[in-house]
Amino acid sequence: MVGENKIRNIGFLSTFPPRECGLATFTEDLVHEISKIPLIQPSVIAVVDKQDYKNSQVKCKLNQHDRTSYLMTAFWANDNVDLLIIEHEYGIFGGECGEYIIDLARALKIPFIVTTHTVLLEPSAKQRTVLRDLGRLSTKVVTMAESSIPILAGTYGIESEKLVFIPHGVPNLHVESREKLKADHGLQDRKVISSFGLISPAKGLEYGIEAVAKVVPDYENLVYLILGKTHPCVKTSMGEKYRKSLMDLAESLGVQDNIKFIDKYLTKEEVITYLHLSDIYMTPYLSKEQAVSGTLAYAMGCGRVIVSTPYRYAEEMLGGGRGMLAKFRDADSMASCIRTVLGNPERKKEMEMKTLTVGRTMTWTTVADQYAELCMKIIPPASPVVQKFHSNLTIMKRKGIRAI
C-alpha cells in the first residue's frame, strides 16, 4: 500500500542549544531520544533571540520578537511537519505574556500539542488568556505534574479530555560510585549538598547558605556546591550582583570554606556527576507556584535525597517519604531537614531507594516512547503501518522493552 512506510515528521517549537536555558536542554534531550524511534523524524523550530544555530536538527527559526515571523513559521510547519509540539513558557515568546504564539497557533493547519512548562495557580488575566487560547486550539496539552491537571481544567478552562500527564525526562548515564566521584573531585570524607541550575534570586540560595551555616558546627566536613552560571536575563538586568551577595553572605557567616561556587553552564555529564557525588540535593526555591523543576527531576533520576521548600512539583515528587520538605524562607527549617538526613544513615538510604524507584520511571527513553505513542494517535491518516507501530509500542512498553 503506497505511503505505508512514510516517516512521520514531528516538529518541536522551542528554544534550543546553544541558548542556555532549561527549556532548550529539555527539548534537546527529548528530540535526541525520539530520533531513535522508527518511523519518526523529529525536527526543531528554534526560538531565536540573538543566537546563531548551526545544528542540523534546526530546520526553521522563529524570531522571538517579530510578530510576522510567527505566521511565517506556521506556514513552514504546515508544509513540512505532520504534527507540531510547542514547548510553552511565557517568557520565550514575543508580545505581552508571549501572546504572539497565538497567531502561530491559529494559522496552523496541522494538529499540535502543547507541553506546559509553567502552570500558574494565580495567573494574570493575560497569562490565563494566552494559555487558555493555546489549549483550546491544540489537540492535546501535556503537563509534567499531575497536580497541574485540575488547574489547567479549572483555572484555564482547557477540556479535561485534552490533558495528558507525561513526566519530565531524566538522563540514564552510568557513573562511578559516590565515594569514587568524591575522591576524583577532592571531596573525599566530605558530606556534600548541591544545588544546580541557572542562578537567580528566585532560587532562594541565600536560605540554603544560611541553613548550611547552622549545620556546619555539627558537621565541619559539610560542603555546599552551588553549581551554575547566573541566568542570562538576571545578568543583563543586574550583572553578578546576586552571586556576589551570596558569596558575601557565606563569608559573613564564616562558612566561605564550606560553600563552593562553580560558575559555568554545566554539561549533562557534569550535572549527573555532581548529583551522584552528592549526599543531599537542595532546592530552597521561594515560590509555591513552580509546577515543574528539571533540576529536581534530575536529582530524582539519580536517586538522591532531596531537601526542598514545598513548591508544587516538590510536594508531588517528594511525597511518600521520598525526601524532606522545609518551610519557605526558613533557614532553621531547612537546617533541621539537613540534620535529619545526615544524622540518620539508614533513613537516608531508604529515601534514596524510594527516590530512585520513581526516577527510573522518568528516563528519557521512557518519556520519548510516551510522546511517540501520543503523536502516533494524533497524526492522520493512521495507515496500517502506523497502527501496527502504535500497537507494538504499547506491547513493548508493557513488557519493558525499548522501541528499538
C-alpha positions in Angstrom: 0.0 0.0 0.0 1.5 3.3 -1.1 2.6 5.5 1.9 2.6 2.7 4.5 6.2 3.3 5.3 6.1 7.0 5.3 8.2 8.6 8.0 6.2 10.9 10.3 7.7 14.3 10.7 7.3 15.8 14.2 8.3 19.4 14.8 9.4 20.9 18.1 9.0 24.6 18.7 11.3 25.6 21.5 14.5 27.3 22.5 17.4 25.1 21.7 21.2 25.0 22.4 23.4 27.0 22.2 20.7 29.1 24.0 21.3 28.5 27.7 18.0 27.7 29.4 16.3 24.6 30.9 13.7 24.5 28.0 16.5 24.3 25.4 18.1 21.4 27.3 14.8 19.7 27.8 14.0 19.8 24.0 17.5 18.7 23.0 17.2 15.6 25.2 13.7 14.7 24.1 14.5 15.2 20.4 17.7 13.1 20.7 15.7 10.2 22.2 12.7 10.5 19.8 15.1 10.4 16.8 15.9 6.8 17.8 12.3 5.6 17.3 11.4 4.1 13.9 9.0 5.9 11.6 9.5 9.2 13.4 11.7 12.1 12.1 12.0 15.0 14.6 12.9 18.5 13.6 13.4 21.7 15.6 12.0 25.1 15.1 14.3 27.2 17.2 13.0 30.3 19.0 15.7 32.8 18.3 16.6 35.9 20.2 20.3 36.6 19.4 21.6 33.0 18.9 23.1 31.6 15.7 22.0 28.0 15.1 24.2 25.6 13.0 22.7 22.4 14.4 21.4 20.1 11.5 18.2 19.4 13.5 17.2 23.1 13.4 15.2 23.3 10.2 13.5 26.6 10.9 13.9 29.7 13.1 11.3 31.8 14.8 12.3 35.3 15.6 11.1 35.8 19.1 10.1 39.4 18.9 9.0 39.6 15.2 5.2 39.1 15.1 5.3 38.4 11.3 7.7 35.5 12.0 5.0 33.6 13.8 2.8 33.5 10.7 5.7 32.6 8.5 6.7 29.8 10.9 3.2 28.4 10.9 3.2 28.3 7.1 6.5 26.5 7.2 5.2 23.9 9.7 2.1 23.4 7.6 4.2 22.4 4.7 7.0 20.4 6.4 5.7 18.6 9.5 2.8 16.3 10.3 2.4 17.4 13.9 4.0 20.3 16.0 4.9 20.1 19.7 5.0 23.6 21.2 7.1 23.8 24.4 5.3 26.6 26.2 6.9 29.0 28.5 5.5 32.6 28.7 9.0 34.2 28.5 10.3 32.7 25.3 7.6 34.1 23.0 7.0 37.7 22.0 4.3 40.1 23.0 2.6 40.6 26.3 2.9 37.3 28.2 4.0 35.6 25.0 0.8 36.3 23.2 2.4 36.1 19.7 2.3 32.3 19.9 -1.5 32.5 19.5 -1.0 34.0 16.0 1.0 30.9 15.1 -1.5 28.5 16.6 -4.4 30.0 14.7 -2.5 29.7 11.4 -1.6 26.1 11.8 -3.5 23.6 9.6 -1.8 20.6 11.3 -2.5 19.2 14.7 -0.3 20.4 17.5 0.5 19.5 21.1 1.3 22.0 23.9 3.8 21.0 26.6 3.3 23.3 29.6 6.5 24.2 31.5 4.7 26.8 33.6 1.2 26.4 35.0 0.5 29.3 37.4 -2.0 28.9 40.3 -2.9 32.6 40.1 -2.1 33.9 36.6 -2.7 37.4 35.5 -5.7 37.9 33.2 -3.4 38.0 30.2 -1.4 34.9 31.2 -4.7 33.0 31.7 -6.0 34.1 28.3 -2.8 33.1 26.4 -2.6 29.6 27.8 -6.4 29.1 27.7 -6.5 30.0 24.0 -3.4 27.9 23.2 -5.0 25.0 25.0 -8.3 25.3 23.2 -6.7 25.5 19.8 -4.4 22.5 20.5 -5.1 18.8 20.1 -3.5 17.8 23.4 -1.9 19.5 26.3 0.9 17.8 28.2 1.7 18.5 31.8 4.7 17.2 33.6 3.0 17.3 37.0 -0.3 15.5 37.7 -1.2 18.3 40.2 -1.4 20.7 37.2 -4.3 18.8 35.6 -7.1 20.2 37.7 -5.6 23.7 37.4 -5.4 23.5 33.6 -9.0 22.4 33.5 -10.4 24.7 36.2 -8.3 27.9 36.0 -7.6 27.8 32.3 -10.7 26.2 31.0 -8.9 23.5 28.9 -11.1 20.4 28.2 -10.1 17.6 30.5 -10.0 15.1 27.7 -7.2 17.0 26.1 -4.9 16.8 29.2 -2.1 14.2 29.3 0.5 13.6 32.0 4.0 12.7 30.8 6.8 13.2 33.4 9.9 15.3 32.9 12.6 13.2 31.5 15.9 12.4 33.2 19.2 11.0 31.8 20.2 7.4 32.4 24.0 7.6 32.4 26.4 5.1 34.0 28.7 6.7 36.6 31.2 5.6 39.2 30.3 5.2 42.9 29.7 8.2 45.1 32.9 7.7 47.1 35.0 7.4 43.9 33.4 10.5 42.4 34.0 12.4 45.7 37.7 11.4 45.6 38.0 12.4 42.0 36.8 15.9 42.9 38.8 16.3 46.0 35.8 15.9 48.2 36.7 12.6 50.0 35.4 12.4 53.5 33.1 15.3 52.9 29.3 15.4 53.2 28.1 17.1 50.0 25.0 19.2 49.4 24.4 20.6 46.0 22.1 22.9 44.0 22.4 23.4 40.3 20.8 25.4 37.5 20.9 29.0 36.2 21.3 31.2 39.3 18.6 33.8 40.1 17.1 35.4 43.2 14.0 33.2 42.8 16.2 30.2 43.7 16.4 31.3 47.3 20.0 30.2 47.6 20.7 32.6 50.5 18.5 30.4 52.7 20.4 27.3 51.6 23.7 29.1 52.7 22.2 30.2 56.0 20.9 26.6 56.6 24.4 25.1 55.9 25.9 27.7 58.3 23.6 26.4 61.1 24.6 22.8 60.4 28.4 23.3 60.0 29.1 23.4 63.8 27.9 19.8 64.0 29.3 18.7 60.6 32.5 20.6 59.9 33.2 18.4 56.8 30.0 19.7 55.2 30.3 21.4 51.8 27.6 23.0 49.7 28.2 23.2 46.0 26.3 25.9 44.1 26.6 24.9 40.5 25.7 27.0 37.5 26.0 30.4 35.7 23.9 33.4 36.5 20.7 33.3 34.5 21.2 35.4 31.3 18.2 37.6 32.0 19.4 38.3 35.6 22.9 39.0 34.3 21.5 41.5 31.8 19.5 43.4 34.4 21.7 43.2 37.5 25.1 41.7 36.4 26.6 39.4 39.1 25.1 41.3 42.0 23.1 38.3 43.3 26.0 35.9 43.1 28.3 38.4 44.8 25.7 38.8 47.6 25.7 35.0 48.1 29.5 35.0 48.4 29.4 37.9 50.8 26.8 36.1 52.9 28.9 32.9 53.1 31.9 35.0 54.3 29.9 37.0 56.8 28.6 33.7 58.3 32.1 32.2 58.4 31.4 29.4 56.1 33.2 30.6 52.9 35.3 27.4 53.0 32.1 25.3 53.1 30.4 26.9 50.2 31.8 26.4 46.7 30.6 28.2 43.6 31.1 26.6 40.3 30.4 29.3 37.8 29.7 27.6 34.5 26.9 26.2 32.4 27.2 22.5 33.1 27.1 19.8 30.6 24.6 16.9 31.1 27.5 14.7 32.1 28.8 17.2 34.7 25.3 17.6 36.2 24.9 13.9 36.6 28.4 13.5 38.1 27.8 16.2 40.7 24.4 14.8 41.6 25.8 11.3 42.0 28.6 12.5 44.3 26.0 14.5 46.4 24.5 13.3 49.7 21.7 15.8 49.5 20.3 17.8 46.7 18.6 21.1 47.8 16.1 23.4 46.2 15.3 26.3 48.5 13.1 28.0 45.9 10.9 30.9 47.1 7.7 30.4 45.2 4.9 27.9 45.7 3.9 28.3 42.1 6.7 26.2 40.5 4.9 23.4 38.7 7.9 21.7 37.3 11.6 21.6 38.2 14.0 20.0 35.8 16.8 20.1 38.4 14.7 18.3 40.9 13.7 15.7 38.3 17.3 15.1 37.5 18.0 14.5 41.2 15.2 12.1 41.4 16.7 10.2 38.4 20.0 9.9 40.3 18.3 8.6 43.5 19.5 11.5 45.7 17.8 12.6 48.9 16.2 15.9 48.2 15.6 18.7 50.7 13.3 21.3 49.3 10.8 24.0 50.0 7.2 22.9 49.3 6.6 24.3 45.9 4.0 22.3 43.9 6.4 20.0 42.0 8.4 19.2 45.1 5.3 18.3 47.1 4.2 16.0 44.4 7.6 14.3 43.8 8.7 14.0 47.4 5.5 12.5 48.9 5.6 9.1 50.4 8.9 9.6 52.2 11.0 10.3 49.1 12.5 13.5 50.5 12.1 16.2 53.0 10.2 19.5 52.8 11.2 22.6 54.7 9.3 25.8 55.2 9.6 28.7 52.7 12.2 31.3 53.5 13.2 29.5 56.7 16.8 28.5 57.2 16.1 26.9 60.6 13.6 24.6 59.0 16.0 23.7 56.2 18.8 23.1 58.6 16.6 20.7 60.6 15.9 18.7 57.5 19.7 18.5 56.7 20.5 17.3 60.2 17.8 14.7 60.0 19.2 13.3 56.8 22.9 13.4 57.8 22.1 12.0 61.3 20.1 9.0 60.1 22.1 7.0 57.6 19.5 4.2 57.4 16.7 6.6 56.8 18.8 8.4 54.2 19.4 5.1 52.4 15.7 4.3 52.5 14.8 7.7 51.0 17.4 7.3 48.2 15.9 3.9 47.2 12.4 5.4 47.2 13.5 8.3 45.1 15.4 6.1 42.6 12.4 3.8 42.2 10.4 6.8 40.9 13.4 8.2 39.0 13.7 5.0 36.9 10.2 5.6 35.5 11.3 9.0 34.2 14.2 8.2 31.9 14.3 10.0 28.6 13.8 6.6 26.9 10.5 6.0 28.6 9.4 9.6 28.2 10.2 9.7 24.5 8.2 6.5 24.0 5.2 8.2 25.7 5.4 11.2 23.4 5.8 9.0 20.3 2.7 7.0 21.3 0.7 10.2 21.8 1.8 11.6 18.5 1.0 8.5 16.6 -2.5 8.5 18.0 -3.0 12.0 16.6 -1.3 12.1 13.2 -3.7 11.4 10.3 -4.1 9.2 8.5 -3.4 6.2 10.6 -2.1 3.8 8.0 -1.8 0.1 8.8 1.9 0.5 9.4 1.3 3.4 11.9 -1.4 1.4 13.6 0.9 -1.5 13.8 3.7 0.7 15.2 1.3 2.1 17.9 0.2 -1.4 18.8 3.7 -2.8 19.0 4.9 0.2 21.0 2.2 -0.4 23.6 3.0 -4.1 23.9 6.7 -3.3 24.2 6.1 -0.7 26.9 4.2 -3.2 28.9 7.0 -5.7 28.6 9.6 -3.1 29.5 11.2 -3.3 26.0 12.8 -0.2 24.3 11.2 0.8 21.0 14.4 0.0 19.1 
